[in-house]
Amino acid sequence: MSIKTFLGDFELLTDAPNAVVKLREIILQLAVRGKLVPQYPNDEPVSILLERMKAEKEELILNRTIVRDTSLPPIQKSEIPFKPGGWQWERLGNLARFIDYRGKTPPKTESGIKLVTAKNVRMGFIKNEPEEYISEATYQDWMTRGFPKYGDILLTTEAPLGNVAQLIIEEKIALAQRIIDLQPFSDLFARYLLTVLMSPLLQNSLNKNATGMTAQGIKSARLKLILIPVPPLPEQKRIVAKVDRLLILCDEIEKRQQQRQESIVRMNESAVAQLLSSQNPDDFRQHWQRICNNFDLLYSIPETVPKLRQAILQLAVQGKLVRQDPNDEPADQLLKLIREDRINKETNPRIKNQIANEPNINGQYKLPDGWIWTTTLQVCYLILDGDHNPPKRVLSGIPHLTARNIINNRIELNGCTFISEEDFERVKKRYFPELGDVILTCVGTLGRTAIISENIIFSADRNLAILRPVAKFILPEYLQLILNGPEMQAYIASADGSTAQPHIYLKQIRSLMCPLPPFTEQKRIVAKVDRLMSLCDELEGKLKEVRSHSEKLMEVAAREVLAV
């Protein structure tokens, strides 16, 4: 791909989220390699520019404005990565005056002269916040190494390393630590130096020359050794003008992409909200048809698929996902059977009496015919949490599960800790896992769920709650579906207890509202949700694949254009 073709058509390559970021990098790479604008033979040779800058530096040394460098060796051929026609390489220390306040910060005041810190210097611009100041008296005593002036280039030398921006503040300012002020000599266009220092080429060079264990930084002595590609002065200005135009175009493309994505997300949220709030079957069909008619737009980016999953779960527990069958045994009869089963299983007379006298529940919204509102307590044999005083860990033995082991609706044993078999004999008296138990994370990370779907033995931490549904009449998969629903997840997240960690108490878990359908309808709902979730996974995978293809296309285009 030619550079002309790339620059003419690059908007076609920017579908991927990070494509514009990559595009900016390519523009800067082309700029510093002499491939962005034409070279003109009538431009004054770079050798003359460098001679004048050498003389300018010598004059500053004679005037004792700067100190002579003794550590700037001649450039070796092996150091030069490439050489555009008519350009030369020079060390940064021979191209600009260094004002180094890297290791010091003056005392601050509430108002006065603005203090620019490393936090203010971002990549390509200076951020006003945080606003900090020093006094006039401090300024006069402090700024003994030199005064920053409008147009200087500021470079952060540590935490963060390599942020670079042009100083376009006309008022008097002071510099804090971890900043070096570069004042280019007359024949080096300051904006060109900014462009070079922002490029991947120079950013890589800064990182390679950085030192430090905890935080990487670069000292001025090493910074002065870094090589800068220098074109003729008129070409420097042409490069900057072209880069400015292209970066503005990048900003416009990025803004349009962001607006388009935000628009799609808003339309998706609106369409889903209308669907979920449907008051009758006709409303539902109308809103669903609108989604179907615009599906390719509403679900053209991976970011909208999670909302689709949430909508499926919410429709499922509202009774809007599958048809009701009047021949199904209604849920009020099902609840009676569940209550009888719980009473028969319970040995404590007091609890038997409590179960027999459980009140009817009024729910949040009207359920379909044949459904009934209930609570998790009314449909489970037990609801408890893990051991509040777990035994010490050992290298091997019985797995001890915490919230970290509940991932993507399943139990992940990899990375778990262990307790001894002897200690497990004690803790299993509180809880022993059974097939069909539903696990809910209840401390720290709230709301993750899993079902015990195979015979495994483990010890449960106190940040896990276990719900054991009366599986003859309520499917564990349906109970998990309720817990995973968006309204339930929102409630769990808002039920944060008063402890230091996010926490939902067992009392709250036992009172969670459950819309209960007939048992056969539960089966239809679970099967339908499984099918739709698989389709969502497939859709999300394809959208990510398209995005990945766009990213690879940009990578290929970048390699081709930089190889020209």
C-alpha positions in Angstrom: 0.0 0.0 0.0 1.4 3.4 -1.0 1.5 6.3 1.5 -0.8 8.3 -0.8 -3.4 5.5 -0.8 -3.1 5.1 2.9 -3.6 8.8 3.7 -6.4 9.1 1.2 -8.4 6.1 2.4 -7.4 5.7 6.1 -10.9 6.4 7.4 -11.9 3.1 5.9 -9.4 1.4 8.2 -10.7 2.8 11.4 -13.6 0.5 12.4 -11.8 -1.1 15.2 -11.9 0.7 18.6 -8.1 1.3 18.8 -7.7 2.0 15.1 -7.5 5.8 15.5 -4.9 5.4 18.2 -2.9 3.3 15.8 -3.5 5.7 13.0 -2.0 8.6 15.1 1.0 6.5 15.8 1.5 5.8 12.0 1.2 9.5 11.2 3.9 10.3 13.7 6.1 7.4 12.5 5.7 8.6 8.9 6.5 12.2 10.0 9.8 11.3 11.7 10.9 9.0 8.9 10.6 11.8 6.2 7.7 10.0 4.5 4.8 12.4 5.2 5.7 15.5 3.1 8.0 15.9 0.0 11.6 17.0 0.3 12.6 20.1 -1.7 16.2 20.4 -3.0 16.0 24.2 -2.5 15.6 23.9 1.2 18.6 25.1 3.2 20.8 22.0 4.0 20.5 20.6 7.5 24.3 20.8 7.9 24.1 24.6 7.9 21.2 24.5 10.5 23.3 22.3 12.7 26.3 24.7 12.4 24.2 27.6 13.5 22.7 25.7 16.4 26.2 24.7 17.4 27.3 28.4 17.4 24.1 29.3 19.4 24.9 26.7 22.0 28.5 27.9 22.2 27.4 31.5 22.8 25.1 30.3 25.7 28.1 28.6 27.2 30.3 31.6 26.8 27.6 33.7 28.5 27.4 31.2 31.3 23.7 30.6 30.6 24.4 26.9 30.3 27.3 24.6 31.2 29.4 22.9 28.6 28.5 19.2 28.1 31.5 16.9 28.3 29.5 13.7 27.7 28.1 14.1 24.2 30.1 11.8 22.0 30.0 11.8 18.2 27.3 9.8 16.6 28.4 6.4 15.4 26.9 4.8 12.2 25.6 1.9 14.2 23.4 4.2 16.2 21.5 5.6 13.2 18.3 3.6 12.6 17.6 5.1 9.1 18.4 8.3 7.2 15.8 10.1 5.1 17.2 12.0 2.1 18.5 15.5 3.1 18.1 14.8 6.9 20.8 14.4 9.6 20.8 12.9 13.1 21.8 14.9 16.1 21.8 14.4 19.8 19.1 16.2 21.7 21.6 17.9 23.9 22.9 19.8 20.9 19.5 20.9 19.8 18.0 22.5 22.8 18.7 24.1 26.2 17.8 21.9 29.1 16.2 23.4 32.2 16.1 20.6 34.6 13.9 20.7 37.8 13.8 16.9 37.8 14.5 16.3 41.5 13.0 19.3 43.3 9.6 20.8 44.1 9.2 24.2 45.8 6.9 24.8 48.8 3.3 25.4 47.7 0.8 28.1 48.6 -3.0 28.6 48.1 -2.5 31.1 45.3 0.2 33.0 43.5 2.3 31.8 40.5 1.1 28.7 38.8 3.1 25.5 39.4 3.2 23.0 36.6 3.8 19.5 37.9 4.3 16.1 36.1 0.5 15.5 36.8 -0.3 18.5 34.5 1.8 17.4 31.6 -0.1 14.9 29.4 0.7 13.5 26.0 0.4 16.4 23.7 -1.2 18.9 26.0 -1.0 20.5 29.5 -4.0 19.8 31.8 -5.0 22.6 34.1 -5.8 20.3 37.0 -4.5 19.9 39.6 -4.1 23.7 40.2 -1.1 24.4 42.4 0.8 27.6 43.2 4.0 29.0 44.8 4.6 32.5 46.1 6.3 35.3 44.2 9.2 35.3 46.7 9.6 31.5 46.3 9.6 32.0 42.6 12.5 34.4 42.6 14.6 32.2 44.9 13.5 29.0 43.2 13.9 29.4 39.5 17.6 29.7 39.5 18.2 27.1 36.7 16.2 29.1 34.1 12.8 30.5 33.4 10.2 28.6 31.3 8.7 30.6 28.5 5.9 30.3 26.0 6.6 27.7 23.3 9.0 25.6 25.4 8.6 21.8 25.3 8.0 20.1 28.7 8.9 16.5 29.1 8.1 14.3 32.1 11.1 12.2 33.2 9.4 9.8 35.7 5.9 8.8 36.9 4.9 9.1 34.1 7.9 8.8 31.8 7.8 10.4 28.4 4.7 12.7 28.5 5.5 15.7 26.3 3.6 18.9 25.7 4.2 22.4 24.4 4.0 25.2 27.0 1.3 27.6 25.7 0.7 29.5 28.9 1.6 33.2 28.6 1.6 33.9 32.3 4.6 33.3 34.5 4.9 29.7 35.7 7.2 27.5 37.9 8.2 23.9 37.3 8.0 21.1 39.8 10.1 17.9 40.0 10.2 15.2 37.3 10.0 17.8 34.5 12.6 18.9 32.0 12.0 22.1 30.1 13.5 21.9 26.5 14.1 25.3 24.8 15.0 24.4 21.2 17.7 26.5 19.5 16.6 28.9 16.8 16.8 26.5 13.8 14.8 23.7 15.4 11.0 24.3 15.2 9.6 23.7 18.6 6.5 22.0 17.3 8.6 19.7 15.2 10.5 18.6 18.3 7.2 18.0 20.1 6.1 15.8 17.1 9.3 13.8 17.2 9.2 13.3 21.0 5.6 12.1 20.8 6.4 9.5 18.1 6.7 5.8 18.9 10.3 6.0 17.7 11.3 8.4 20.4 9.0 7.0 23.0 10.7 3.7 22.6 14.1 5.4 22.8 13.1 7.1 26.1 12.0 3.7 27.6 15.2 2.0 26.5 17.3 4.7 28.2 15.2 4.7 31.4 16.6 3.4 34.7 15.1 2.6 38.1 13.7 -0.4 39.9 10.3 0.8 41.3 9.7 3.6 38.8 11.4 4.0 35.5 12.9 7.4 34.9 15.5 9.1 32.7 18.1 11.7 33.8 19.0 14.7 31.7 22.5 13.3 31.0 21.0 10.3 29.3 18.2 12.3 27.7 20.8 14.5 26.0 22.3 11.5 24.3 19.1 10.5 22.5 19.2 10.9 18.7 16.7 13.2 16.9 16.2 13.1 13.1 16.6 16.7 11.8 15.2 17.8 8.5 15.6 21.3 6.9 13.7 24.0 8.8 11.1 24.6 6.0 10.4 20.8 6.0 10.1 20.8 9.7 7.3 23.3 9.4 5.6 21.4 6.5 5.7 18.2 8.6 4.1 19.9 11.6 1.4 21.5 9.4 0.6 18.1 7.8 0.6 16.3 11.1 -1.7 18.9 12.6 -4.2 18.5 9.7 -4.1 14.7 10.0 -4.4 14.6 13.7 -7.4 16.9 13.6 -8.9 14.5 11.1 -8.2 11.6 13.5 -10.0 13.5 16.2 -13.0 14.0 14.0 -13.1 10.3 13.0 -12.7 9.3 16.7 -15.5 11.6 17.7 -17.8 10.3 15.0 -17.0 6.7 16.1 -17.7 7.5 19.7 -21.0 9.3 18.8 -22.1 6.4 16.7 -21.3 3.8 19.4 -23.1 5.9 22.0 -26.1 6.3 19.7 -26.3 2.6 19.2 -26.0 1.9 22.9 -28.7 4.5 23.6 -31.0 3.1 20.9 -30.4 -0.4 22.3 -31.2 0.6 25.9 -34.4 2.4 24.8 -35.6 -0.6 22.7 -34.9 -3.1 25.5 -36.6 -0.8 28.1 -39.7 -0.6 25.9 -39.7 -4.4 25.5 -39.4 -5.0 29.2 -42.1 -2.5 30.1 -44.7 -4.0 27.7 -48.1 -4.0 29.3 -49.8 -6.6 27.1 -49.0 -9.1 24.4 -49.7 -6.7 21.6 -47.3 -4.1 23.1 -44.7 -6.8 23.5 -45.0 -8.0 19.9 -44.8 -4.5 18.6 -41.6 -3.7 20.6 -40.1 -7.0 19.7 -40.8 -6.5 16.0 -39.0 -3.1 16.2 -35.9 -4.8 17.6 -36.0 -7.5 14.9 -36.4 -4.8 12.2 -33.3 -3.0 13.5 -31.3 -5.9 14.8 -28.3 -5.4 12.5 -27.9 -1.9 13.8 -28.8 -2.4 17.5 -26.4 -5.4 17.7 -23.6 -4.3 15.4 -21.1 -3.8 18.3 -20.1 -6.2 21.0 -20.9 -3.7 23.7 -24.7 -4.1 23.3 -24.7 -7.9 23.6 -24.5 -7.9 27.5 -27.7 -5.8 27.5 -29.3 -8.4 25.3 -28.4 -11.1 27.7 -29.9 -9.1 30.6 -33.0 -8.6 28.6 -33.4 -12.3 28.0 -33.0 -13.0 31.8 -35.5 -10.3 32.7 -38.1 -11.5 30.1 -37.6 -15.0 31.4 -38.6 -14.1 35.0 -41.4 -11.9 33.8 -43.0 -14.9 32.0 -42.6 -13.3 28.6 -40.0 -15.6 27.1 -42.1 -18.8 26.5 -45.8 -19.4 26.1 -47.9 -20.4 29.1 -49.7 -23.7 28.8 -53.1 -23.8 30.6 -52.6 -27.5 31.2 -49.5 -26.9 33.4 -50.1 -27.4 37.1 -50.3 -23.9 38.5 -47.5 -22.6 40.7 -49.8 -22.1 43.7 -50.3 -25.8 43.8 -46.5 -26.3 43.3 -45.8 -24.1 46.3 -48.1 -26.2 48.5 -46.1 -29.3 47.4 -42.8 -27.5 48.1 -44.1 -26.5 51.6 -45.2 -30.1 52.4 -41.8 -31.4 51.2 -40.0 -28.9 53.5 -42.2 -29.8 56.5 -41.6 -33.5 56.0 -37.8 -33.0 55.7 -37.6 -30.7 58.8 -37.2 -32.3 62.2 -37.5 -29.2 64.4 -41.2 -28.8 65.4 -40.9 -25.0 65.7 -39.5 -24.6 62.2 -42.2 -27.0 60.9 -44.8 -24.7 62.3 -43.1 -21.7 60.8 -43.1 -23.3 57.3 -46.7 -24.3 57.6 -47.7 -20.7 58.4 -45.5 -18.8 55.8 -47.5 -15.9 54.4 -48.4 -15.3 50.8 -46.2 -12.8 49.0 -47.2 -9.8 47.0 -44.7 -9.1 44.2 -43.2 -6.2 42.4 -45.3 -6.7 39.2 -48.2 -8.7 37.9 -47.2 -12.2 36.9 -48.8 -14.4 34.1 -51.6 -16.7 35.0 -50.4 -19.8 36.7 -47.4 -18.0 38.3 -47.0 -17.0 42.0 -44.7 -14.7 44.0 -42.6 -16.4 46.6 -39.2 -16.0 48.3 -36.0 -18.0 48.2 -36.7 -19.2 51.8 -40.0 -20.7 50.7 -38.5 -22.7 47.9 -35.3 -23.9 49.5 -34.5 -26.6 52.1 -31.7 -24.5 53.5 -29.9 -21.2 52.9 -26.7 -20.7 54.8 -23.1 -19.4 54.3 -19.7 -21.1 54.7 -17.6 -21.5 57.7 -17.0 -18.2 59.5 -13.8 -19.5 61.1 -12.2 -21.7 58.4 -9.3 -24.0 59.2 -5.7 -23.2 58.3 -4.7 -23.9 54.7 -2.5 -26.9 53.7 -0.6 -27.7 50.5 -3.1 -30.4 49.5 -6.3 -31.9 50.7 -10.0 -30.8 50.5 -10.5 -27.7 48.2 -11.6 -24.6 50.1 -13.7 -22.3 47.8 -14.1 -18.6 48.1 -15.8 -16.0 45.9 -12.7 -16.0 43.6 -13.6 -19.6 42.6 -17.1 -18.6 41.3 -16.5 -17.4 37.7 -18.8 -17.2 34.7 -21.7 -19.1 36.4 -19.5 -22.0 37.3 -17.1 -23.3 40.0 -13.5 -23.0 39.1 -11.3 -25.2 41.2 -8.0 -24.1 39.6 -6.1 -21.8 42.0 -8.1 -22.8 45.1 -6.6 -23.4 48.5 -6.9 -26.6 50.6 -7.8 -27.7 54.1 -6.9 -31.0 55.7 -9.3 -33.9 55.7 -9.4 -33.9 59.5 -10.5 -30.3 59.5 -13.1 -31.0 56.8 -14.8 -33.5 59.1 -15.5 -30.6 61.4 -16.6 -28.0 58.9 -18.8 -30.3 56.9 -21.2 -30.5 59.9 -22.2 -26.9 58.9 -22.3 -27.5 55.2 -21.7 -30.5 52.9 -22.1 -29.9 49.2 -24.8 -31.7 47.2 -25.8 -31.9 43.6 -28.1 -29.0 42.6 -26.9 -26.6 45.3 -26.8 -23.0 44.1 -23.9 -20.9 45.2 -24.1 -17.1 45.6 -21.2 -14.9 46.5 -22.2 -12.7 49.4 -19.1 -10.9 50.7 -16.7 -8.7 48.7 -17.7 -9.6 45.2 -21.5 -9.8 45.3 -23.9 -11.7 43.1 -21.8 -14.3 41.2 -23.6 -17.7 41.0 -22.8 -21.3 40.2 -24.6 -24.7 40.5 -23.0 -27.8 41.8 -23.5 -30.0 38.7 -21.1 -32.8 39.6 -20.2 -34.7 42.7 -17.4 -32.6 44.2 -16.4 -32.2 47.8 -15.2 -28.8 49.1 -15.2 -26.5 52.1 -17.1 -23.2 51.6 -15.8 -19.9 52.8 -18.1 -17.4 54.6 -18.2 -15.2 51.4 -20.3 -18.0 49.8 -24.0 -18.4 50.4 -25.5 -21.8 49.5 -29.2 -22.2 48.5 -30.5 -25.7 48.3 -33.8 -25.6 46.3 -36.5 -28.2 46.6 -35.4 -29.6 43.3 -38.4 -31.8 42.7 -40.4 -28.6 42.2 -38.0 -25.8 41.4 -35.1 -26.3 39.1 -31.7 -25.2 40.4 -31.1 -23.7 36.9 -34.3 -21.6 37.2 -33.3 -20.4 40.6 -29.9 -19.4 39.3 -31.6 -17.7 36.4 -33.6 -15.6 38.9 -30.4 -14.7 40.9 -28.6 -13.7 37.6 -31.4 -11.4 36.4 -30.7 -7.7 36.2 -33.2 -6.6 38.8 -32.0 -9.2 41.3 -28.4 -8.3 40.6 -29.2 -4.6 41.1 -30.9 -5.4 44.4 -28.0 -7.6 45.6 -25.5 -4.8 44.7 -27.6 -2.2 46.7 -28.0 -4.5 49.7 -24.4 -3.7 50.9 -24.1 -4.3 54.6 -22.5 -2.0 57.2 -19.2 -4.0 57.2 -16.0 -2.8 55.6 -16.5 -5.1 52.6 -19.6 -5.2 50.4 -22.0 -7.7 52.1 -25.5 -9.1 51.7 -26.7 -10.8 54.8 -28.4 -14.3 54.9 -31.6 -12.6 56.2 -31.7 -10.6 53.0 -30.9 -13.6 50.8 -33.7 -15.6 52.4 -36.2 -12.9 51.6 -35.2 -12.5 47.9 -38.3 -12.3 45.8 -38.9 -15.2 43.4 -41.4 -15.3 40.5 -42.4 -19.0 40.5 -43.9 -20.5 37.3 -45.3 -24.1 36.9 -42.5 -26.7 37.0 -42.9 -27.7 33.3 -42.7 -24.0 32.3 -39.5 -23.7 34.3 -38.0 -26.4 32.1 -39.2 -24.6 28.9 -37.7 -21.3 30.2 -34.4 -22.8 31.1 -34.1 -24.5 27.8 -35.0 -21.3 25.9 -32.6 -19.2 27.9 -29.8 -21.7 27.2 -30.5 -21.5 23.5 -30.7 -17.7 23.4 -27.5 -17.4 25.5 -25.7 -19.6 23.1 -26.8 -17.4 20.2 -25.6 -14.3 22.2 -22.2 -16.0 22.6 -22.1 -16.7 18.9 -23.2 -13.2 18.0 -20.6 -11.6 20.4 -17.9 -13.9 19.0 -18.6 -12.9 15.5 -18.7 -9.2 16.3 -15.4 -9.5 18.1 -14.0 -11.4 15.2 -15.0 -8.6 12.8 -13.4 -6.1 15.1 -10.3 -8.2 15.3 -10.2 -8.4 11.5 -10.3 -4.6 11.4 -7.5 -4.4 13.8 -5.4 -6.9 11.8 -6.2 -4.9 8.6 -4.9 -1.8 10.2 -1.7 -3.6 11.4 -1.1 -4.9 7.9 -1.7 -1.5 6.4 0.7 0.0 9.0 3.5 -2.4 8.2 3.1 -1.9 4.4 3.0 1.9 4.6 6.0 2.1 7.0 8.0 -0.3 4.7 7.5 2.0 1.6 
